[in-house]
Amino acid sequence: MSELTRPVAPAGGAGPTGRVVAADGAAAVARWCDRCGGSVADGAHAACAAARSLEPPRWCATCRRRMKVQVVPAGWSAVCVEHGERRG
């Protein structure tokens, strides 16, 4: 007989507070723009925010690694080798 478990929310993803949840469950403050890879301290990244409403992230907001991104008709997935997968 198989054991039932609760589904786990996908790791990663910044909330409205700018906090990112890593694959290990630890919270970290996003330091990098997930679209251009630039520092969030450099400014508001308004163009990046507008583009992110239409396309998936390309950079990990925690470690600034380039993520492996796959886009399918049902959505997208982006994988950071250090912090895991994000889906949208």
N, C-alpha and C positions, 0 to 999 in steps of 0.2 A: 504494500500500500504506500502511495506517495504522500509526502508531507506537504501541506499547503502553506505557502508563505505569502506575506504581503508584498505587493509590487513595490519596488524601490524607485524613487524619482531619479531621473538621469542626473549624473554628476555634472557640475558646471552650470554656468548661467548666472548672469548678474541680475540682482533684483533692483528695486527702485532705490535702495540705499547704496548701490555700487559695490556691494559685497558679492564675492564669487565663492561658490562652494566647490571645493576640490573633490576628486574621486574618493579620497580617504575620509570625506565628511568634514574636514576642517574648513573653516571660513577664512578668507583672505580678502584684503581690499584690492580691488582692481587697480593696477598701476599703469596698464598699457591699453591703448585703444584696440578693440578686437577687430577693427576693419583695416586700419593703416599700420598698426604696430607702434605708433608714436606714443610718447608719454601723455597721460591724461592731465598732467600738471601743465602742459604746454598751452592748454586752452580748452574750449568747449567742444571742438571737433563737430561743429554743426553739420558740415557736409557728410561726415562719416555717419552721424546719427540718421540723417535723411536716407543715405544709401543702405544702412542696416535695416531699414523698414522693408526693403525689397530683396536683400540678399543675405546669405549666411555669414557668420564671422570667419575671418581668415587667419587671425592671430590669437593666441591664448592671452587673455587679459591678465593672467597671474604671472606667467613666466616669459612672455613675448616670443614663444616658439611659434613657428609657422605650423598651422594645423592641416591635417589631411581632411579635405572637405568633399562630401559626395552629395549631389543634388539629384533628387528623384521627383517624379510628379506629386507624390504624397508629402513631400517636405525635404528636409536636409539633415545631415549629420556631420559633425566636425569633431575630429579626434586629436587631442593633444597627447603626446607620448608620456607626459608627466602627470597630467591632471584628468585624463579620461575623456569621455564622450559627452557632447552636447547635442541635443536634437531640437528641431523646430519645424 
